[in-house]
């Protein structure tokens, strides 16, 4: 195995990690924020505001990521249709 093959393997491993790790991380962040918000102490207003803010941030990030994934999928389908 020469340096080019090793570099290619490292590049592919990082790309795979990015393509799988980022969606899983965003989904976990959203689910954890949702569970923490639902299981909060409703009498503590400071904690409620903080968890609500984190839930809103996680929903926005998840929505942006989902929109990007849908856009890439649509572009892929358009590209395949015009081949």
mmCIF file of the N, C-alpha and C atoms, coordinates in Angstrom:
data_MODEL
# 
_entry.id   MODEL 
# 
loop_
_atom_site.group_PDB 
_atom_site.id 
_atom_site.type_symbol 
_atom_site.label_atom_id 
_atom_site.label_alt_id 
_atom_site.label_comp_id 
_atom_site.label_asym_id 
_atom_site.label_entity_id 
_atom_site.label_seq_id 
_atom_site.pdbx_PDB_ins_code 
_atom_site.Cartn_x 
_atom_site.Cartn_y 
_atom_site.Cartn_z 
_atom_site.occupancy 
_atom_site.B_iso_or_equiv 
_atom_site.pdbx_formal_charge 
_atom_site.auth_seq_id 
_atom_site.auth_comp_id 
_atom_site.auth_asym_id 
_atom_site.auth_atom_id 
_atom_site.pdbx_PDB_model_num 
ATOM 1   N N  . UNK A 1 1  ? 0.858   -1.176 0.000   1.00 0.00 ? 1  UNK A N  1 
ATOM 2   C CA . UNK A 1 1  ? 0.000   0.000  0.000   1.00 0.00 ? 1  UNK A CA 1 
ATOM 3   C C  . UNK A 1 1  ? 0.902   1.235  0.000   1.00 0.00 ? 1  UNK A C  1 
ATOM 4   N N  . UNK A 1 2  ? 0.734   2.087  -0.993  1.00 0.00 ? 2  UNK A N  1 
ATOM 5   C CA . UNK A 1 2  ? 1.565   3.273  -1.051  1.00 0.00 ? 2  UNK A CA 1 
ATOM 6   C C  . UNK A 1 2  ? 0.846   4.461  -0.407  1.00 0.00 ? 2  UNK A C  1 
ATOM 7   N N  . UNK A 1 3  ? 1.477   5.611  -0.446  1.00 0.00 ? 3  UNK A N  1 
ATOM 8   C CA . UNK A 1 3  ? 0.946   6.801  0.223   1.00 0.00 ? 3  UNK A CA 1 
ATOM 9   C C  . UNK A 1 3  ? -0.354  7.281  -0.408  1.00 0.00 ? 3  UNK A C  1 
ATOM 10  N N  . UNK A 1 4  ? -0.490  7.130  -1.724  1.00 0.00 ? 4  UNK A N  1 
ATOM 11  C CA . UNK A 1 4  ? -1.716  7.562  -2.389  1.00 0.00 ? 4  UNK A CA 1 
ATOM 12  C C  . UNK A 1 4  ? -2.918  6.745  -1.950  1.00 0.00 ? 4  UNK A C  1 
ATOM 13  N N  . UNK A 1 5  ? -2.744  5.442  -1.833  1.00 0.00 ? 5  UNK A N  1 
ATOM 14  C CA . UNK A 1 5  ? -3.844  4.580  -1.396  1.00 0.00 ? 5  UNK A CA 1 
ATOM 15  C C  . UNK A 1 5  ? -4.222  4.867  0.049   1.00 0.00 ? 5  UNK A C  1 
ATOM 16  N N  . UNK A 1 6  ? -3.213  5.090  0.890   1.00 0.00 ? 6  UNK A N  1 
ATOM 17  C CA . UNK A 1 6  ? -3.484  5.401  2.286   1.00 0.00 ? 6  UNK A CA 1 
ATOM 18  C C  . UNK A 1 6  ? -4.219  6.733  2.406   1.00 0.00 ? 6  UNK A C  1 
ATOM 19  N N  . UNK A 1 7  ? -3.794  7.709  1.620   1.00 0.00 ? 7  UNK A N  1 
ATOM 20  C CA . UNK A 1 7  ? -4.480  8.999  1.615   1.00 0.00 ? 7  UNK A CA 1 
ATOM 21  C C  . UNK A 1 7  ? -5.912  8.877  1.145   1.00 0.00 ? 7  UNK A C  1 
ATOM 22  N N  . UNK A 1 8  ? -6.126  8.037  0.132   1.00 0.00 ? 8  UNK A N  1 
ATOM 23  C CA . UNK A 1 8  ? -7.483  7.811  -0.374  1.00 0.00 ? 8  UNK A CA 1 
ATOM 24  C C  . UNK A 1 8  ? -8.355  7.158  0.692   1.00 0.00 ? 8  UNK A C  1 
ATOM 25  N N  . UNK A 1 9  ? -7.809  6.176  1.409   1.00 0.00 ? 9  UNK A N  1 
ATOM 26  C CA . UNK A 1 9  ? -8.574  5.502  2.463   1.00 0.00 ? 9  UNK A CA 1 
ATOM 27  C C  . UNK A 1 9  ? -8.924  6.463  3.596   1.00 0.00 ? 9  UNK A C  1 
ATOM 28  N N  . UNK A 1 10 ? -7.978  7.305  3.967   1.00 0.00 ? 10 UNK A N  1 
ATOM 29  C CA . UNK A 1 10 ? -8.246  8.278  5.032   1.00 0.00 ? 10 UNK A CA 1 
ATOM 30  C C  . UNK A 1 10 ? -9.299  9.276  4.579   1.00 0.00 ? 10 UNK A C  1 
ATOM 31  N N  . UNK A 1 11 ? -9.218  9.712  3.330   1.00 0.00 ? 11 UNK A N  1 
ATOM 32  C CA . UNK A 1 11 ? -10.208 10.642 2.792   1.00 0.00 ? 11 UNK A CA 1 
ATOM 33  C C  . UNK A 1 11 ? -11.598 10.018 2.777   1.00 0.00 ? 11 UNK A C  1 
ATOM 34  N N  . UNK A 1 12 ? -11.684 8.785  2.353   1.00 0.00 ? 12 UNK A N  1 
ATOM 35  C CA . UNK A 1 12 ? -12.985 8.094  2.322   1.00 0.00 ? 12 UNK A CA 1 
ATOM 36  C C  . UNK A 1 12 ? -13.534 7.880  3.725   1.00 0.00 ? 12 UNK A C  1 
ATOM 37  N N  . UNK A 1 13 ? -12.674 7.551  4.668   1.00 0.00 ? 13 UNK A N  1 
ATOM 38  C CA . UNK A 1 13 ? -13.124 7.353  6.048   1.00 0.00 ? 13 UNK A CA 1 
ATOM 39  C C  . UNK A 1 13 ? -13.659 8.653  6.634   1.00 0.00 ? 13 UNK A C  1 
ATOM 40  N N  . UNK A 1 14 ? -12.984 9.761  6.383   1.00 0.00 ? 14 UNK A N  1 
ATOM 41  C CA . UNK A 1 14 ? -13.451 11.050 6.894   1.00 0.00 ? 14 UNK A CA 1 
ATOM 42  C C  . UNK A 1 14 ? -14.759 11.473 6.228   1.00 0.00 ? 14 UNK A C  1 
ATOM 43  N N  . UNK A 1 15 ? -14.876 11.220 4.936   1.00 0.00 ? 15 UNK A N  1 
ATOM 44  C CA . UNK A 1 15 ? -16.105 11.556 4.230   1.00 0.00 ? 15 UNK A CA 1 
ATOM 45  C C  . UNK A 1 15 ? -17.284 10.728 4.755   1.00 0.00 ? 15 UNK A C  1 
ATOM 46  N N  . UNK A 1 16 ? -17.052 9.453  4.974   1.00 0.00 ? 16 UNK A N  1 
ATOM 47  C CA . UNK A 1 16 ? -18.097 8.588  5.515   1.00 0.00 ? 16 UNK A CA 1 
ATOM 48  C C  . UNK A 1 16 ? -18.491 9.023  6.919   1.00 0.00 ? 16 UNK A C  1 
ATOM 49  N N  . UNK A 1 17 ? -17.500 9.356  7.726   1.00 0.00 ? 17 UNK A N  1 
ATOM 50  C CA . UNK A 1 17 ? -17.779 9.831  9.078   1.00 0.00 ? 17 UNK A CA 1 
ATOM 51  C C  . UNK A 1 17 ? -18.595 11.114 9.045   1.00 0.00 ? 17 UNK A C  1 
ATOM 52  N N  . UNK A 1 18 ? -18.270 12.016 8.122   1.00 0.00 ? 18 UNK A N  1 
ATOM 53  C CA . UNK A 1 18 ? -19.016 13.266 8.013   1.00 0.00 ? 18 UNK A CA 1 
ATOM 54  C C  . UNK A 1 18 ? -20.438 13.022 7.522   1.00 0.00 ? 18 UNK A C  1 
ATOM 55  N N  . UNK A 1 19 ? -20.600 12.123 6.560   1.00 0.00 ? 19 UNK A N  1 
ATOM 56  C CA . UNK A 1 19 ? -21.930 11.886 6.005   1.00 0.00 ? 19 UNK A CA 1 
ATOM 57  C C  . UNK A 1 19 ? -22.834 11.108 6.954   1.00 0.00 ? 19 UNK A C  1 
ATOM 58  N N  . UNK A 1 20 ? -22.253 10.317 7.827   1.00 0.00 ? 20 UNK A N  1 
ATOM 59  C CA . UNK A 1 20 ? -23.057 9.551  8.784   1.00 0.00 ? 20 UNK A CA 1 
ATOM 60  C C  . UNK A 1 20 ? -23.083 10.232 10.143  1.00 0.00 ? 20 UNK A C  1 
ATOM 61  N N  . UNK A 1 21 ? -21.962 10.782 10.554  1.00 0.00 ? 21 UNK A N  1 
ATOM 62  C CA . UNK A 1 21 ? -21.851 11.374 11.884  1.00 0.00 ? 21 UNK A CA 1 
ATOM 63  C C  . UNK A 1 21 ? -22.650 12.644 12.075  1.00 0.00 ? 21 UNK A C  1 
ATOM 64  N N  . UNK A 1 22 ? -22.648 13.511 11.080  1.00 0.00 ? 22 UNK A N  1 
ATOM 65  C CA . UNK A 1 22 ? -23.367 14.781 11.201  1.00 0.00 ? 22 UNK A CA 1 
ATOM 66  C C  . UNK A 1 22 ? -24.877 14.554 11.320  1.00 0.00 ? 22 UNK A C  1 
ATOM 67  N N  . UNK A 1 23 ? -25.500 13.739 10.466  1.00 0.00 ? 23 UNK A N  1 
ATOM 68  C CA . UNK A 1 23 ? -26.948 13.524 10.636  1.00 0.00 ? 23 UNK A CA 1 
ATOM 69  C C  . UNK A 1 23 ? -27.294 12.874 11.969  1.00 0.00 ? 23 UNK A C  1 
ATOM 70  N N  . UNK A 1 24 ? -26.497 11.923 12.391  1.00 0.00 ? 24 UNK A N  1 
ATOM 71  C CA . UNK A 1 24 ? -26.768 11.253 13.668  1.00 0.00 ? 24 UNK A CA 1 
ATOM 72  C C  . UNK A 1 24 ? -26.595 12.238 14.817  1.00 0.00 ? 24 UNK A C  1 
ATOM 73  N N  . UNK A 1 25 ? -25.566 13.071 14.740  1.00 0.00 ? 25 UNK A N  1 
ATOM 74  C CA . UNK A 1 25 ? -25.342 14.071 15.786  1.00 0.00 ? 25 UNK A CA 1 
ATOM 75  C C  . UNK A 1 25 ? -26.465 15.084 15.870  1.00 0.00 ? 25 UNK A C  1 
ATOM 76  N N  . UNK A 1 26 ? -26.926 15.564 14.730  1.00 0.00 ? 26 UNK A N  1 
ATOM 77  C CA . UNK A 1 26 ? -28.025 16.536 14.708  1.00 0.00 ? 26 UNK A CA 1 
ATOM 78  C C  . UNK A 1 26 ? -29.308 15.899 15.239  1.00 0.00 ? 26 UNK A C  1 
ATOM 79  N N  . UNK A 1 27 ? -29.577 14.679 14.834  1.00 0.00 ? 27 UNK A N  1 
ATOM 80  C CA . UNK A 1 27 ? -30.776 13.982 15.319  1.00 0.00 ? 27 UNK A CA 1 
ATOM 81  C C  . UNK A 1 27 ? -30.706 13.735 16.821  1.00 0.00 ? 27 UNK A C  1 
ATOM 82  N N  . UNK A 1 28 ? -29.548 13.312 17.316  1.00 0.00 ? 28 UNK A N  1 
ATOM 83  C CA . UNK A 1 28 ? -29.395 13.104 18.763  1.00 0.00 ? 28 UNK A CA 1 
ATOM 84  C C  . UNK A 1 28 ? -29.548 14.407 19.539  1.00 0.00 ? 28 UNK A C  1 
ATOM 85  N N  . UNK A 1 29 ? -28.976 15.496 19.026  1.00 0.00 ? 29 UNK A N  1 
ATOM 86  C CA . UNK A 1 29 ? -29.109 16.795 19.679  1.00 0.00 ? 29 UNK A CA 1 
ATOM 87  C C  . UNK A 1 29 ? -30.572 17.207 19.769  1.00 0.00 ? 29 UNK A C  1 
ATOM 88  N N  . UNK A 1 30 ? -31.325 16.989 18.691  1.00 0.00 ? 30 UNK A N  1 
ATOM 89  C CA . UNK A 1 30 ? -32.750 17.322 18.693  1.00 0.00 ? 30 UNK A CA 1 
ATOM 90  C C  . UNK A 1 30 ? -33.520 16.456 19.694  1.00 0.00 ? 30 UNK A C  1 
ATOM 91  N N  . UNK A 1 31 ? -33.280 15.142 19.666  1.00 0.00 ? 31 UNK A N  1 
ATOM 92  C CA . UNK A 1 31 ? -34.014 14.242 20.567  1.00 0.00 ? 31 UNK A CA 1 
ATOM 93  C C  . UNK A 1 31 ? -33.691 14.509 22.029  1.00 0.00 ? 31 UNK A C  1 
ATOM 94  N N  . UNK A 1 32 ? -32.427 14.741 22.341  1.00 0.00 ? 32 UNK A N  1 
ATOM 95  C CA . UNK A 1 32 ? -32.047 15.024 23.727  1.00 0.00 ? 32 UNK A CA 1 
ATOM 96  C C  . UNK A 1 32 ? -32.657 16.339 24.191  1.00 0.00 ? 32 UNK A C  1 
ATOM 97  N N  . UNK A 1 33 ? -32.648 17.355 23.337  1.00 0.00 ? 33 UNK A N  1 
ATOM 98  C CA . UNK A 1 33 ? -33.264 18.638 23.699  1.00 0.00 ? 33 UNK A CA 1 
ATOM 99  C C  . UNK A 1 33 ? -34.762 18.481 23.926  1.00 0.00 ? 33 UNK A C  1 
ATOM 100 N N  . UNK A 1 34 ? -35.404 17.685 23.080  1.00 0.00 ? 34 UNK A N  1 
ATOM 101 C CA . UNK A 1 34 ? -36.842 17.463 23.227  1.00 0.00 ? 34 UNK A CA 1 
ATOM 102 C C  . UNK A 1 34 ? -37.165 16.734 24.526  1.00 0.00 ? 34 UNK A C  1 
ATOM 103 N N  . UNK A 1 35 ? -36.421 15.687 24.828  1.00 0.00 ? 35 UNK A N  1 
ATOM 104 C CA . UNK A 1 35 ? -36.668 14.926 26.062  1.00 0.00 ? 35 UNK A CA 1 
ATOM 105 C C  . UNK A 1 35 ? -36.390 15.777 27.288  1.00 0.00 ? 35 UNK A C  1 
ATOM 106 N N  . UNK A 1 36 ? -35.305 16.538 27.255  1.00 0.00 ? 36 UNK A N  1 
ATOM 107 C CA . UNK A 1 36 ? -34.983 17.399 28.405  1.00 0.00 ? 36 UNK A CA 1 
ATOM 108 C C  . UNK A 1 36 ? -36.050 18.469 28.602  1.00 0.00 ? 36 UNK A C  1 
ATOM 109 N N  . UNK A 1 37 ? -36.615 18.994 27.508  1.00 0.00 ? 37 UNK A N  1 
ATOM 110 C CA . UNK A 1 37 ? -37.665 19.994 27.621  1.00 0.00 ? 37 UNK A CA 1 
ATOM 111 C C  . UNK A 1 37 ? -38.947 19.383 28.183  1.00 0.00 ? 37 UNK A C  1 
ATOM 112 N N  . UNK A 1 38 ? -39.291 18.190 27.725  1.00 0.00 ? 38 UNK A N  1 
ATOM 113 C CA . UNK A 1 38 ? -40.531 17.562 28.192  1.00 0.00 ? 38 UNK A CA 1 
ATOM 114 C C  . UNK A 1 38 ? -40.444 17.098 29.637  1.00 0.00 ? 38 UNK A C  1 
ATOM 115 N N  . UNK A 1 39 ? -39.235 16.754 30.105  1.00 0.00 ? 39 UNK A N  1 
ATOM 116 C CA . UNK A 1 39 ? -39.075 16.245 31.463  1.00 0.00 ? 39 UNK A CA 1 
ATOM 117 C C  . UNK A 1 39 ? -38.590 17.312 32.434  1.00 0.00 ? 39 UNK A C  1 
ATOM 118 N N  . UNK A 1 40 ? -38.735 18.578 32.092  1.00 0.00 ? 40 UNK A N  1 
ATOM 119 C CA . UNK A 1 40 ? -38.232 19.665 32.932  1.00 0.00 ? 40 UNK A CA 1 
ATOM 120 C C  . UNK A 1 40 ? -39.116 19.854 34.157  1.00 0.00 ? 40 UNK A C  1 
ATOM 121 N N  . UNK A 1 41 ? -38.569 20.585 35.138  1.00 0.00 ? 41 UNK A N  1 
ATOM 122 C CA . UNK A 1 41 ? -39.341 20.980 36.306  1.00 0.00 ? 41 UNK A CA 1 
ATOM 123 C C  . UNK A 1 41 ? -40.125 22.231 35.917  1.00 0.00 ? 41 UNK A C  1 
ATOM 124 N N  . UNK A 1 42 ? -41.426 22.115 35.809  1.00 0.00 ? 42 UNK A N  1 
ATOM 125 C CA . UNK A 1 42 ? -42.237 23.197 35.266  1.00 0.00 ? 42 UNK A CA 1 
ATOM 126 C C  . UNK A 1 42 ? -42.307 24.407 36.186  1.00 0.00 ? 42 UNK A C  1 
ATOM 127 N N  . UNK A 1 43 ? -41.957 24.251 37.456  1.00 0.00 ? 43 UNK A N  1 
ATOM 128 C CA . UNK A 1 43 ? -42.005 25.380 38.374  1.00 0.00 ? 43 UNK A CA 1 
ATOM 129 C C  . UNK A 1 43 ? -40.753 26.251 38.278  1.00 0.00 ? 43 UNK A C  1 
ATOM 130 N N  . UNK A 1 44 ? -39.674 25.726 37.730  1.00 0.00 ? 44 UNK A N  1 
ATOM 131 C CA . UNK A 1 44 ? -38.428 26.484 37.601  1.00 0.00 ? 44 UNK A CA 1 
ATOM 132 C C  . UNK A 1 44 ? -38.414 27.205 36.256  1.00 0.00 ? 44 UNK A C  1 
ATOM 133 N N  . UNK A 1 45 ? -38.667 28.536 36.295  1.00 0.00 ? 45 UNK A N  1 
ATOM 134 C CA . UNK A 1 45 ? -38.808 29.288 35.043  1.00 0.00 ? 45 UNK A CA 1 
ATOM 135 C C  . UNK A 1 45 ? -37.476 29.491 34.333  1.00 0.00 ? 45 UNK A C  1 
ATOM 136 N N  . UNK A 1 46 ? -36.382 29.612 35.078  1.00 0.00 ? 46 UNK A N  1 
ATOM 137 C CA . UNK A 1 46 ? -35.074 29.806 34.451  1.00 0.00 ? 46 UNK A CA 1 
ATOM 138 C C  . UNK A 1 46 ? -34.691 28.556 33.659  1.00 0.00 ? 46 UNK A C  1 
ATOM 139 N N  . UNK A 1 47 ? -34.900 27.392 34.254  1.00 0.00 ? 47 UNK A N  1 
ATOM 140 C CA . UNK A 1 47 ? -34.596 26.133 33.570  1.00 0.00 ? 47 UNK A CA 1 
ATOM 141 C C  . UNK A 1 47 ? -35.516 25.941 32.360  1.00 0.00 ? 47 UNK A C  1 
ATOM 142 N N  . UNK A 1 48 ? -36.766 26.316 32.497  1.00 0.00 ? 48 UNK A N  1 
ATOM 143 C CA . UNK A 1 48 ? -37.722 26.185 31.401  1.00 0.00 ? 48 UNK A CA 1 
ATOM 144 C C  . UNK A 1 48 ? -37.308 27.056 30.218  1.00 0.00 ? 48 UNK A C  1 
ATOM 145 N N  . UNK A 1 49 ? -36.897 28.308 30.491  1.00 0.00 ? 49 UNK A N  1 
ATOM 146 C CA . UNK A 1 49 ? -36.473 29.196 29.406  1.00 0.00 ? 49 UNK A CA 1 
ATOM 147 C C  . UNK A 1 49 ? -35.225 28.665 28.712  1.00 0.00 ? 49 UNK A C  1 
ATOM 148 N N  . UNK A 1 50 ? -34.274 28.162 29.508  1.00 0.00 ? 50 UNK A N  1 
ATOM 149 C CA . UNK A 1 50 ? -33.029 27.656 28.937  1.00 0.00 ? 50 UNK A CA 1 
ATOM 150 C C  . UNK A 1 50 ? -33.279 26.439 28.060  1.00 0.00 ? 50 UNK A C  1 
ATOM 151 N N  . UNK A 1 51 ? -34.099 25.522 28.541  1.00 0.00 ? 51 UNK A N  1 
ATOM 152 C CA . UNK A 1 51 ? -34.375 24.310 27.760  1.00 0.00 ? 51 UNK A CA 1 
ATOM 153 C C  . UNK A 1 51 ? -35.240 24.603 26.544  1.00 0.00 ? 51 UNK A C  1 
ATOM 154 N N  . UNK A 1 52 ? -36.143 25.575 26.668  1.00 0.00 ? 52 UNK A N  1 
ATOM 155 C CA . UNK A 1 52 ? -36.950 25.958 25.511  1.00 0.00 ? 52 UNK A CA 1 
ATOM 156 C C  . UNK A 1 52 ? -36.058 26.571 24.433  1.00 0.00 ? 52 UNK A C  1 
ATOM 157 N N  . UNK A 1 53 ? -35.093 27.399 24.842  1.00 0.00 ? 53 UNK A N  1 
ATOM 158 C CA . UNK A 1 53 ? -34.171 28.006 23.890  1.00 0.00 ? 53 UNK A CA 1 
ATOM 159 C C  . UNK A 1 53 ? -33.347 26.929 23.184  1.00 0.00 ? 53 UNK A C  1 
ATOM 160 N N  . UNK A 1 54 ? -32.852 25.937 23.928  1.00 0.00 ? 54 UNK A N  1 
ATOM 161 C CA . UNK A 1 54 ? -32.075 24.852 23.327  1.00 0.00 ? 54 UNK A CA 1 
ATOM 162 C C  . UNK A 1 54 ? -32.934 24.023 22.377  1.00 0.00 ? 54 UNK A C  1 
ATOM 163 N N  . UNK A 1 55 ? -34.205 23.823 22.730  1.00 0.00 ? 55 UNK A N  1 
ATOM 164 C CA . UNK A 1 55 ? -35.104 23.084 21.848  1.00 0.00 ? 55 UNK A CA 1 
ATOM 165 C C  . UNK A 1 55 ? -35.328 23.836 20.541  1.00 0.00 ? 55 UNK A C  1 
ATOM 166 N N  . UNK A 1 56 ? -35.509 25.142 20.622  1.00 0.00 ? 56 UNK A N  1 
ATOM 167 C CA . UNK A 1 56 ? -35.714 25.943 19.418  1.00 0.00 ? 56 UNK A CA 1 
ATOM 168 C C  . UNK A 1 56 ? -34.471 25.911 18.538  1.00 0.00 ? 56 UNK A C  1 
ATOM 169 N N  . UNK A 1 57 ? -33.291 26.025 19.154  1.00 0.00 ? 57 UNK A N  1 
ATOM 170 C CA . UNK A 1 57 ? -32.043 25.968 18.390  1.00 0.00 ? 57 UNK A CA 1 
ATOM 171 C C  . UNK A 1 57 ? -31.893 24.616 17.706  1.00 0.00 ? 57 UNK A C  1 
ATOM 172 N N  . UNK A 1 58 ? -32.196 23.535 18.428  1.00 0.00 ? 58 UNK A N  1 
ATOM 173 C CA . UNK A 1 58 ? -32.051 22.204 17.846  1.00 0.00 ? 58 UNK A CA 1 
ATOM 174 C C  . UNK A 1 58 ? -33.056 21.968 16.724  1.00 0.00 ? 58 UNK A C  1 
ATOM 175 N N  . UNK A 1 59 ? -34.258 22.513 16.857  1.00 0.00 ? 59 UNK A N  1 
ATOM 176 C CA . UNK A 1 59 ? -35.263 22.375 15.794  1.00 0.00 ? 59 UNK A CA 1 
ATOM 177 C C  . UNK A 1 59 ? -34.820 23.128 14.538  1.00 0.00 ? 59 UNK A C  1 
ATOM 178 N N  . UNK A 1 60 ? -34.251 24.326 14.717  1.00 0.00 ? 60 UNK A N  1 
ATOM 179 C CA . UNK A 1 60 ? -33.782 25.106 13.570  1.00 0.00 ? 60 UNK A CA 1 
ATOM 180 C C  . UNK A 1 60 ? -32.638 24.376 12.864  1.00 0.00 ? 60 UNK A C  1 
ATOM 181 N N  . UNK A 1 61 ? -31.674 23.864 13.625  1.00 0.00 ? 61 UNK A N  1 
ATOM 182 C CA . UNK A 1 61 ? -30.548 23.137 13.032  1.00 0.00 ? 61 UNK A CA 1 
ATOM 183 C C  . UNK A 1 61 ? -31.043 21.886 12.319  1.00 0.00 ? 61 UNK A C  1 
ATOM 184 N N  . UNK A 1 62 ? -31.940 21.144 12.946  1.00 0.00 ? 62 UNK A N  1 
ATOM 185 C CA . UNK A 1 62 ? -32.493 19.942 12.336  1.00 0.00 ? 62 UNK A CA 1 
ATOM 186 C C  . UNK A 1 62 ? -33.266 20.280 11.064  1.00 0.00 ? 62 UNK A C  1 
ATOM 187 N N  . UNK A 1 63 ? -34.034 21.358 11.081  1.00 0.00 ? 63 UNK A N  1 
ATOM 188 C CA . UNK A 1 63 ? -34.784 21.774 9.896   1.00 0.00 ? 63 UNK A CA 1 
ATOM 189 C C  . UNK A 1 63 ? -33.885 22.183 8.750   1.00 0.00 ? 63 UNK A C  1 
ATOM 190 N N  . UNK A 1 64 ? -32.830 22.927 9.060   1.00 0.00 ? 64 UNK A N  1 
ATOM 191 C CA . UNK A 1 64 ? -31.880 23.320 8.020   1.00 0.00 ? 64 UNK A CA 1 
ATOM 192 C C  . UNK A 1 64 ? -31.210 22.092 7.429   1.00 0.00 ? 64 UNK A C  1 
ATOM 193 N N  . UNK A 1 65 ? -30.789 21.180 8.284   1.00 0.00 ? 65 UNK A N  1 
ATOM 194 C CA . UNK A 1 65 ? -30.128 19.973 7.801   1.00 0.00 ? 65 UNK A CA 1 
ATOM 195 C C  . UNK A 1 65 ? -31.077 19.134 6.949   1.00 0.00 ? 65 UNK A C  1 
ATOM 196 N N  . UNK A 1 66 ? -32.324 19.009 7.374   1.00 0.00 ? 66 UNK A N  1 
ATOM 197 C CA . UNK A 1 66 ? -33.308 18.249 6.605   1.00 0.00 ? 66 UNK A CA 1 
ATOM 198 C C  . UNK A 1 66 ? -33.576 18.908 5.253   1.00 0.00 ? 66 UNK A C  1 
ATOM 199 N N  . UNK A 1 67 ? -33.644 20.234 5.218   1.00 0.00 ? 67 UNK A N  1 
ATOM 200 C CA . UNK A 1 67 ? -33.854 20.944 3.958   1.00 0.00 ? 67 UNK A CA 1 
ATOM 201 C C  . UNK A 1 67 ? -32.671 20.746 3.016   1.00 0.00 ? 67 UNK A C  1 
ATOM 202 N N  . UNK A 1 68 ? -31.457 20.770 3.549   1.00 0.00 ? 68 UNK A N  1 
ATOM 203 C CA . UNK A 1 68 ? -30.274 20.551 2.713   1.00 0.00 ? 68 UNK A CA 1 
ATOM 204 C C  . UNK A 1 68 ? -30.270 19.129 2.155   1.00 0.00 ? 68 UNK A C  1 
ATOM 205 N N  . UNK A 1 69 ? -30.614 18.155 2.986   1.00 0.00 ? 69 UNK A N  1 
ATOM 206 C CA . UNK A 1 69 ? -30.672 16.769 2.511   1.00 0.00 ? 69 UNK A CA 1 
ATOM 207 C C  . UNK A 1 69 ? -31.718 16.602 1.423   1.00 0.00 ? 69 UNK A C  1 
ATOM 208 N N  . UNK A 1 70 ? -32.877 17.194 1.600   1.00 0.00 ? 70 UNK A N  1 
ATOM 209 C CA . UNK A 1 70 ? -33.932 17.109 0.577   1.00 0.00 ? 70 UNK A CA 1 
ATOM 210 C C  . UNK A 1 70 ? -33.493 17.794 -0.710  1.00 0.00 ? 70 UNK A C  1 
ATOM 211 N N  . UNK A 1 71 ? -32.835 18.946 -0.597  1.00 0.00 ? 71 UNK A N  1 
ATOM 212 C CA . UNK A 1 71 ? -32.368 19.656 -1.788  1.00 0.00 ? 71 UNK A CA 1 
ATOM 213 C C  . UNK A 1 71 ? -31.332 18.827 -2.544  1.00 0.00 ? 71 UNK A C  1 
ATOM 214 N N  . UNK A 1 72 ? -30.400 18.203 -1.831  1.00 0.00 ? 72 UNK A N  1 
ATOM 215 C CA . UNK A 1 72 ? -29.404 17.364 -2.485  1.00 0.00 ? 72 UNK A CA 1 
ATOM 216 C C  . UNK A 1 72 ? -30.045 16.153 -3.154  1.00 0.00 ? 72 UNK A C  1 
ATOM 217 N N  . UNK A 1 73 ? -31.037 15.576 -2.509  1.00 0.00 ? 73 UNK A N  1 
ATOM 218 C CA . UNK A 1 73 ? -31.742 14.440 -3.090  1.00 0.00 ? 73 UNK A CA 1 
ATOM 219 C C  . UNK A 1 73 ? -32.488 14.859 -4.363  1.00 0.00 ? 73 UNK A C  1 
ATOM 220 N N  . UNK A 1 74 ? -33.132 16.012 -4.322  1.00 0.00 ? 74 UNK A N  1 
ATOM 221 C CA . UNK A 1 74 ? -33.842 16.515 -5.500  1.00 0.00 ? 74 UNK A CA 1 
ATOM 222 C C  . UNK A 1 74 ? -32.873 16.791 -6.643  1.00 0.00 ? 74 UNK A C  1 
ATOM 223 N N  . UNK A 1 75 ? -31.729 17.409 -6.320  1.00 0.00 ? 75 UNK A N  1 
ATOM 224 C CA . UNK A 1 75 ? -30.715 17.652 -7.356  1.00 0.00 ? 75 UNK A CA 1 
ATOM 225 C C  . UNK A 1 75 ? -30.193 16.344 -7.942  1.00 0.00 ? 75 UNK A C  1 
ATOM 226 N N  . UNK A 1 76 ? -30.036 15.328 -7.106  1.00 0.00 ? 76 UNK A N  1 
ATOM 227 C CA . UNK A 1 76 ? -29.600 14.024 -7.595  1.00 0.00 ? 76 UNK A CA 1 
ATOM 228 C C  . UNK A 1 76 ? -30.638 13.434 -8.542  1.00 0.00 ? 76 UNK A C  1 
ATOM 229 N N  . UNK A 1 77 ? -31.902 13.514 -8.183  1.00 0.00 ? 77 UNK A N  1 
ATOM 230 C CA . UNK A 1 77 ? -32.954 12.985 -9.037  1.00 0.00 ? 77 UNK A CA 1 
ATOM 231 C C  . UNK A 1 77 ? -33.048 13.744 -10.361 1.00 0.00 ? 77 UNK A C  1 
ATOM 232 N N  . UNK A 1 78 ? -32.877 15.077 -10.320 1.00 0.00 ? 78 UNK A N  1 
ATOM 233 C CA . UNK A 1 78 ? -32.899 15.859 -11.550 1.00 0.00 ? 78 UNK A CA 1 
ATOM 234 C C  . UNK A 1 78 ? -31.717 15.471 -12.437 1.00 0.00 ? 78 UNK A C  1 
ATOM 235 N N  . UNK A 1 79 ? -30.557 15.290 -11.811 1.00 0.00 ? 79 UNK A N  1 
ATOM 236 C CA . UNK A 1 79 ? -29.376 14.889 -12.572 1.00 0.00 ? 79 UNK A CA 1 
ATOM 237 C C  . UNK A 1 79 ? -29.550 13.523 -13.213 1.00 0.00 ? 79 UNK A C  1 
ATOM 238 N N  . UNK A 1 80 ? -30.143 12.590 -12.486 1.00 0.00 ? 80 UNK A N  1 
ATOM 239 C CA . UNK A 1 80 ? -30.374 11.254 -13.039 1.00 0.00 ? 80 UNK A CA 1 
ATOM 240 C C  . UNK A 1 80 ? -31.421 11.280 -14.151 1.00 0.00 ? 80 UNK A C  1 
ATOM 241 N N  . UNK A 1 81 ? -32.398 12.144 -14.027 1.00 0.00 ? 81 UNK A N  1 
ATOM 242 C CA . UNK A 1 81 ? -33.440 12.227 -15.053 1.00 0.00 ? 81 UNK A CA 1 
ATOM 243 C C  . UNK A 1 81 ? -32.894 12.796 -16.371 1.00 0.00 ? 81 UNK A C  1 
ATOM 244 N N  . UNK A 1 82 ? -31.877 13.618 -16.289 1.00 0.00 ? 82 UNK A N  1 
ATOM 245 C CA . UNK A 1 82 ? -31.335 14.243 -17.500 1.00 0.00 ? 82 UNK A CA 1 
ATOM 246 C C  . UNK A 1 82 ? -30.106 13.521 -18.045 1.00 0.00 ? 82 UNK A C  1 
ATOM 247 N N  . UNK A 1 83 ? -29.846 12.331 -17.589 1.00 0.00 ? 83 UNK A N  1 
ATOM 248 C CA . UNK A 1 83 ? -28.705 11.569 -18.109 1.00 0.00 ? 83 UNK A CA 1 
ATOM 249 C C  . UNK A 1 83 ? -29.097 10.846 -19.382 1.00 0.00 ? 83 UNK A C  1 
# 
